[in-house]
Amino acid sequence: MKLVAVFRGLILGVLIASSTPPVPAGAQTVAGAAPPWAAQMTRRGLGPGPAAIEALNAWTVGLAGGQLEGAPIRFATEIARVVDDGENLHVLPVVTRGPAENVEALLYLKGIDAAVINADALEQFRSLVPNIQQRITYILNLFPSELHIFVRPEIASLADLKGKKVNFNTPGTAAAYSGPLIFERLKLDVQKTFIPHQVALEEMKSGKDDMAAVVFITSKPIDAFLRGKWEPGFKFLPVPFDDSGFYLPSTLTNSDYPQLIPPGQEIETIAVPTILAAYNWPRDSDRYRRVARLTNYLFDRLARLQGPGFHPAWRDVNLNAKVPGLNRLAAAQEWLDARAASRAPAAASPGETTPPARPAEQRSRGQ
């Protein structure tokens, strides 16, 4: 009986210990004294009550990214790292179903002020939201996602794909969303499949299940085509540029894919702009001021993102690059205009730099 009582005491002790909130590493406490981190929270006004909630939300921005394995969520996370300014700005990257569906999040999801989206996704919303170009603006053209149509040796042209099996990757990816849209524009009626690309590529190599092509829409170069071994005849098909939508002209070259494209040859294709967009809040609203501050911090600190440790595509970001079919956020255009104005005196005085002026910001309560 004594042994049973001992075991019961041990179990009770474990249960009590497991129900006690853990003290952060380095927080030494004594009886009746609060740990240092609690005092710090009190100094910052983060104790319980309306004031704490207000302080926590005042300069917080929700940024819809994408799926965990994609580039958009990485861009969103890196933006959050660089623009973080304690209580002055806090960006929350949000994992979503993908940049195509982020348009819906930007329009309707509570707490989302900005999002990484594919520019052509707006086209799908026109019938539901006719004034969508007045409701969504762009902050920055992040990177182009090039269209890659990779085919088996017997396929010589886009017309040869009609009726054939073509893979567009898994649902939620850029290829699964934009690929069918582009094929509709090209008037190509194909057998669409949505399986993982690595599976489809193996089927193409072996000739299994009549897989004729795979469609990638992402930043070049793609590892699968750099590292894979391909028999003669496997190739990329050229895609003509049609200046009638949200797409940009682009090319695939030997420097991109030395095993598949001969030196001096270029494969014409198109690119889908992947952009940082914002909801078009009224200029006098708190939500607009948050997005404006995010924009100013991001533009001021772009050089950090273009340095080591961040996605290499940041190095190709051009602040002045425009997005077809969309208006730029007013705060972004004002920053660019201020920088352009500041360059004239800077050019007259070599070695001196003048930080670009930015609109005055007044702290206000969160909404």
DAVENCOR-V343363 format. One line per field, one symbol per residue. ss: DSSP state (H for helix, E for strand, C for the rest). phi: phi as a letter, one per 30 degrees, with the letter a starting at -180 (. if undefined). psi: psi as a letter, one per 20 degrees, with the letter a starting at -180 (. if undefined). Layout:
# DAVENCOR-V343363
ss = ???
phi = ???
psi = ???
This chain:
# DAVENCOR-V343363
ss = CHHHHHHHHHHHHHHHHHHCCCCCCCCCCCCCCCCHHHHHHHHCCCCCCHHHHHHHHCCEEEEECCCCCCHHHHHHHHHHHHHCCHHHCEEEEECCCCCCCHHHHHHHCCCCCEEEEECCHHHHHCCCCCCHHHHEEEEEEEEEEEEEEEECCCCCCHHHHCCCEEECCCCCCHHHHHHHHHHHHCCCCCEEECCCHHHHHHHHHHCHHHEEEEEEEECCCCHHHHHCCCCCCCEECCCCCCCCCCEEEEEEECCCCCCCCCCCCEEEEEEEEEEEEEECCCCCCHHHHHHHHHHHHHHHCHHHHCCCCCCHHHHHCCCCCCCCCCCECHHHHHHHHHHHHHHHHHHHCCCCCCCCCCCCCCCCCCC
phi = .dddddddddddddddddddedceeicdbbeicddeddddddddicddkeddddddcebcbdcdcldeccdedddddddeddcebhddabccdcdbdkdddddddddbddiccbadbdedddedcdddbecddccbbccaddadcddcccbdedccaedddeiddbccidejddddcdeeddddddhccbddbbceedddddddddidhhdcabccbadddceecdcdcbdejdaccdbddcdbaccbdabcbdddbddcbdeicbcdabbcdcbccbdddedccddddddddeddddddceedddcdjbeddedcdceddcceibcdeeddddddddddddddddddbeicbcdddbedccdbddc
psi = ghgghgggggghgggghhippqpqpinpqrpjpqqhhhhghghjkkrqrhhggghhigkpppopebqhjrhghgggghggghiplcihpopopppairhgiiggghhippiohrqorphihhhhihhhnhkhiihprqgpofqpoqpooprrhioirhhiipirpppkaqqirhhhghghgghghilooropqmrphhghhhhggijqkkohqqoqnrpqqphhighqppqphprpqqpqpomjbjqqqrqprhhgmhhipqpiqpoparqoppqorqqmqqhjqhhghghggggggghhjhhghjaqirphihhipohipropjqqqpghghhggghghhihghhhhnqipqoppqqqpppprqq.
